[in-house]
Amino acid sequence: MTSRELTALMEKSPVSCHKALVKEYGRYVYAIAYNKLRGCGTSEDIEECVSDVFAALFMQCEVSMTATAVRQRCSRAMDKLRTKLVEVGLGR
């Protein structure tokens, strides 16, 4: 999936986005965790590591989406303010 597709899916359904990320990258992340932890960790440790990776990724996605939404709303509010100022003769 592209980042645009993931962003659209995140806006539509965060749960579906999380499932898509795990489906798309789960084996890859597991292979990395397995290679790093084999010999010093249990299979539960590896699974927990994979879960932690996706939890952190998902939290970052939520934060990014929230920040983007806030920026967009602020931008719209500033545009409306500029328009009002122009209408009353106080803006350019």
C-alpha positions as CSV (number, residue, x, y, z in Angstrom):
1,M,0.0,0.0,0.0
2,T,1.1,3.5,-0.7
3,S,1.3,6.1,2.1
4,R,-1.7,7.9,0.5
5,E,-3.7,4.7,0.6
6,L,-2.8,4.2,4.2
7,T,-3.7,7.8,5.1
8,A,-7.1,7.5,3.4
9,L,-7.7,4.2,5.2
10,M,-6.6,5.7,8.5
11,E,-9.1,8.5,8.1
12,K,-11.9,6.0,7.2
13,S,-11.2,3.3,9.7
14,P,-8.2,3.2,12.0
15,V,-8.8,-0.4,12.9
16,S,-8.7,-1.4,9.2
17,C,-5.5,0.6,8.7
18,H,-3.9,-1.2,11.6
19,K,-4.9,-4.6,10.2
20,A,-3.6,-3.6,6.7
21,L,-0.3,-2.6,8.2
22,V,0.1,-5.9,10.1
23,K,-1.0,-7.9,7.0
24,E,1.4,-6.0,4.8
25,Y,4.5,-5.9,7.1
26,G,3.9,-8.5,9.8
27,R,6.1,-11.2,8.4
28,Y,8.9,-8.7,7.6
29,V,8.8,-7.2,11.2
30,Y,8.7,-10.7,12.7
31,A,11.7,-11.9,10.6
32,I,13.7,-8.9,11.9
33,A,12.7,-9.4,15.5
34,Y,13.4,-13.2,15.2
35,N,16.9,-12.6,13.8
36,K,17.7,-10.0,16.5
37,L,16.2,-12.0,19.4
38,R,16.9,-15.6,18.6
39,G,19.1,-17.3,21.1
40,C,18.4,-14.7,23.8
41,G,14.6,-14.4,23.8
42,T,11.6,-16.7,23.8
43,S,8.9,-16.8,21.1
44,E,6.8,-14.7,23.4
45,D,9.5,-12.1,23.5
46,I,9.6,-12.0,19.7
47,E,5.8,-11.7,19.4
48,E,5.8,-8.9,22.1
49,C,8.5,-7.1,20.2
50,V,6.5,-7.3,16.9
51,S,3.4,-6.1,18.8
52,D,5.4,-3.2,20.3
53,V,6.6,-2.2,16.8
54,F,3.1,-2.0,15.4
55,A,1.7,-0.3,18.5
56,A,4.3,2.4,18.2
57,L,3.8,2.8,14.5
58,F,0.0,3.0,14.9
59,M,0.4,5.6,17.7
60,Q,2.6,7.7,15.4
61,C,0.1,7.4,12.6
62,E,-2.7,8.7,15.0
63,V,-0.5,11.6,16.1
64,S,0.4,12.5,12.5
65,M,-3.2,12.4,11.4
66,T,-4.3,14.6,14.4
67,A,-1.5,17.1,13.7
68,T,-2.5,17.2,10.0
69,A,-6.1,17.8,10.9
70,V,-5.2,20.6,13.4
71,R,-3.0,22.3,10.8
72,Q,-5.7,22.1,8.2
73,R,-8.4,23.5,10.5
74,C,-6.1,26.4,11.6
75,S,-5.3,27.2,8.0
76,R,-9.0,27.3,7.1
77,A,-9.7,29.5,10.2
78,M,-6.9,31.9,9.2
79,D,-8.3,32.0,5.6
80,K,-11.7,32.9,6.9
81,L,-10.3,35.6,9.2
82,R,-8.3,37.1,6.3
83,T,-11.5,37.2,4.2
84,K,-13.5,38.9,6.9
85,L,-10.7,41.5,7.4
86,V,-10.7,42.3,3.7
87,E,-14.5,42.6,3.7
88,V,-14.5,45.2,6.4
89,G,-11.5,47.0,4.9
90,L,-8.8,46.1,7.4
91,G,-7.0,43.5,5.3
92,R,-5.1,43.7,2.0
